[in-house]
C-alpha cells in the first residue's frame, strides 16, 4: 500500500508542477492584455461580459486565458489538498 501511495503522490506532484508552470504562462499573458488595453482583468470581464467591448478577437482570447486561469487555480488547490492528504 505504501508503494501505491508513493506512486500516486509522485504523479500528483508532477501534475502540480506542470499546472504551476501553465499558471505562470497564463498570468504573464493576462498582464500583457492588461498592459495593452490599460485595464485590469476584473474591469475587462465586467465590460466584456456585459457587451461593452465588442467582438475583437483579442477580447475573446483574453477571456479564454482568464477562464483557464480560474480552472488552473482550482486544479492546483485540489492537487495540493490531495497531496497533503497522502502525506
Backbone bond lengths (Angstrom), bond angles and torsions (degrees), N, CA, C in turn:
res aa  C-N    CA-C-N  psi(-1)  N-CA   C-N-CA  omega(-1)  CA-C   N-CA-C  phi
1 X - - - 1.458 - - 1.536 111.60 -
2 X 1.317 117.28 -37.05 1.457 120.36 179.37 1.519 111.68 -62.61
3 X 1.323 115.48 -39.23 1.467 119.19 178.89 1.523 110.49 -62.67
4 X 1.315 115.95 -41.66 1.469 121.00 179.08 1.534 110.67 -61.50
5 X 1.326 117.06 -46.03 1.464 121.66 179.42 1.529 110.49 -63.15
6 X 1.316 116.72 -38.67 1.459 120.86 178.80 1.528 110.58 -63.32
7 X 1.318 116.45 -45.04 1.474 121.02 179.96 1.527 110.37 -63.46
8 X 1.320 116.39 -43.86 1.463 120.63 179.52 1.531 109.89 -62.74
9 X 1.326 116.94 -43.84 1.469 120.74 179.06 1.523 110.37 -62.47
10 X 1.316 116.78 -39.94 1.459 121.37 179.27 1.533 111.13 -62.03
11 X 1.317 116.37 -43.37 1.468 121.31 178.86 1.535 110.22 -65.63
12 X 1.323 116.50 -43.61 1.462 119.95 178.90 1.526 111.46 -62.91
13 X 1.324 116.76 -40.13 1.465 120.53 178.02 1.522 111.42 -63.12
14 X 1.332 116.66 -40.77 1.465 120.63 178.46 1.528 110.25 -64.45
15 X 1.317 116.68 -44.25 1.464 120.43 178.59 1.526 111.19 -64.05
16 X 1.320 116.41 -37.89 1.452 120.91 178.35 1.523 110.54 -63.75
17 X 1.314 116.54 -43.64 1.466 121.07 179.40 1.533 110.81 -61.98
18 X 1.323 116.39 -46.34 1.467 121.16 178.65 1.531 110.78 -61.39
19 X 1.320 116.29 -43.75 1.466 120.49 -179.55 1.517 111.67 -63.65
20 X 1.327 117.34 -38.17 1.466 120.41 179.05 1.529 111.42 -68.86
21 X 1.317 117.32 -34.49 1.470 120.50 175.38 1.528 109.95 -64.90
22 X 1.330 115.97 -46.33 1.469 120.02 177.66 1.525 110.60 -60.12
23 X 1.327 116.61 -40.99 1.456 121.01 -179.98 1.526 110.97 -58.72
24 X 1.319 117.23 -44.59 1.471 120.59 178.96 1.527 111.13 -62.33
25 X 1.321 116.78 -40.97 1.466 120.77 178.96 1.525 110.35 -62.65
26 X 1.330 116.13 -46.79 1.463 119.96 -178.62 1.522 111.61 -68.05
27 X 1.333 117.45 -35.77 1.470 119.80 176.83 1.525 110.52 -65.46
28 X 1.323 116.78 -36.47 1.470 120.51 177.05 1.532 109.97 -63.99
29 X 1.335 116.73 -43.92 1.471 120.29 178.44 1.531 110.41 -63.34
30 X 1.323 116.54 -39.75 1.462 120.52 178.26 1.534 109.81 -58.80
31 X 1.327 117.18 -46.30 1.466 121.12 179.88 1.530 111.25 -62.94
32 X 1.334 116.95 -36.88 1.467 120.31 177.55 1.520 111.08 -61.35
33 X 1.340 116.58 -44.29 1.468 120.03 178.79 1.525 110.67 -66.26
34 X 1.332 117.34 -42.11 1.462 120.19 179.51 1.527 110.80 -60.43
35 X 1.314 115.89 -40.72 1.460 120.52 178.80 1.528 111.24 -68.40
36 X 1.320 116.15 -45.23 1.465 121.18 -178.31 1.525 111.89 -60.62
37 X 1.336 116.74 -42.71 1.461 120.75 -175.08 1.525 113.51 -102.67
38 X 1.337 116.29 2.97 1.467 122.67 174.86 1.533 112.48 52.53
39 X 1.336 114.91 46.12 1.469 120.60 172.98 1.520 107.92 -152.78
40 X 1.333 115.48 148.94 1.458 117.33 179.01 1.531 109.76 -79.29
41 X 1.300 115.10 166.85 1.462 120.03 -172.79 1.520 113.44 -67.02
42 X 1.324 118.06 -32.76 1.465 118.72 179.03 1.528 110.89 -67.06
43 X 1.333 116.19 -39.96 1.470 120.38 176.07 1.533 109.95 -64.98
44 X 1.326 115.55 -43.31 1.464 120.04 178.04 1.523 110.85 -57.00
45 X 1.339 116.84 -49.00 1.472 120.28 -178.20 1.519 111.68 -58.20
46 X 1.317 116.68 -44.99 1.472 120.20 179.44 1.529 110.50 -58.81
47 X 1.323 115.68 -48.54 1.468 119.93 -177.80 1.530 111.58 -68.71
48 X 1.316 117.25 -42.77 1.460 121.11 -177.59 1.528 110.96 -65.78
49 X 1.326 115.93 -47.65 1.464 119.36 -176.78 1.520 112.71 -71.86
50 X 1.331 117.97 -17.19 1.466 119.97 175.35 1.528 111.83 -94.95
51 X 1.342 116.67 1.82 1.459 121.01 176.02 1.519 115.38 83.29
52 X 1.322 118.43 13.15 1.461 121.55 -176.25 1.525 113.70 -80.63
53 X 1.337 117.83 -12.77 1.467 119.40 -173.30 1.529 114.59 -105.49
54 X 1.273 118.34 -9.09 1.459 119.45 -179.86 1.520 112.39 86.72
55 X 1.334 114.90 -164.39 1.465 121.43 -171.59 1.518 113.99 -113.69
56 X 1.317 117.64 28.62 1.457 121.13 178.54 1.533 110.02 -59.64
57 X 1.317 116.75 136.09 1.468 121.16 -177.86 1.529 111.94 -57.09
58 X 1.327 117.00 -38.67 1.466 121.13 178.67 1.526 111.49 -55.47
59 X 1.318 116.71 -39.33 1.457 120.04 -178.29 1.524 111.33 -66.01
60 X 1.315 117.08 -37.44 1.458 120.22 177.67 1.527 110.81 -68.91
61 X 1.319 116.56 -36.91 1.472 120.72 177.57 1.525 109.41 -66.22
62 X 1.316 117.02 -46.23 1.465 121.92 179.09 1.527 109.43 -58.94
63 X 1.320 116.56 -48.06 1.457 121.98 178.94 1.537 109.83 -56.92
64 X 1.334 117.46 -42.69 1.457 121.58 178.42 1.519 112.19 -62.36
65 X 1.327 117.32 -41.72 1.467 120.61 177.00 1.524 110.84 -61.88
66 X 1.318 117.08 -41.53 1.460 120.26 -179.53 1.524 111.59 -65.40
67 X 1.313 116.83 -39.58 1.472 119.91 177.07 1.529 110.08 -66.61
68 X 1.314 116.70 -40.07 1.470 120.97 177.79 1.525 110.47 -64.71
69 X 1.317 117.35 -39.33 1.468 121.09 177.60 1.527 111.03 -59.88
70 X 1.309 115.87 -45.39 1.472 119.73 179.56 1.529 110.54 -61.32
71 X 1.326 116.27 -44.38 1.460 120.77 179.53 1.527 110.99 -63.61
72 X 1.322 116.84 -43.37 1.468 120.56 179.38 1.522 111.64 -63.40
73 X 1.318 117.78 -40.26 1.458 120.93 178.60 1.524 110.92 -63.63
74 X 1.321 116.55 -40.56 1.470 120.32 176.17 1.524 110.57 -64.33
75 X 1.322 116.78 -42.86 1.469 122.44 179.46 1.533 110.66 -61.29
76 X 1.331 115.89 -45.00 1.460 120.31 179.67 1.526 110.83 -62.09
77 X 1.309 116.92 -43.02 1.468 120.60 178.98 1.523 111.08 -60.82
78 X 1.315 117.08 -42.52 1.467 121.25 179.40 1.524 110.36 -65.87
79 X 1.324 117.15 -46.39 1.468 120.65 179.76 1.530 111.12 -60.69
80 X 1.321 116.92 -43.90 1.468 120.14 179.29 1.518 111.01 -63.64
81 X 1.325 116.11 -41.40 1.463 120.41 178.89 1.530 111.33 -62.52
82 X 1.311 116.80 -44.57 1.468 120.99 -179.79 1.526 111.71 -67.00
83 X 1.320 116.61 -36.83 1.466 119.83 177.07 1.532 110.73 -64.80
84 X 1.325 117.40 -41.74 1.453 120.43 178.41 1.521 110.70 -63.66
85 X 1.307 116.13 -39.05 1.467 120.80 -179.62 1.529 110.79 -62.97
86 X 1.316 116.60 -35.13 1.472 120.83 -178.78 1.525 113.07 -76.81
87 X 1.335 117.32 -20.64 1.469 119.66 -175.92 1.493 112.97 -88.19
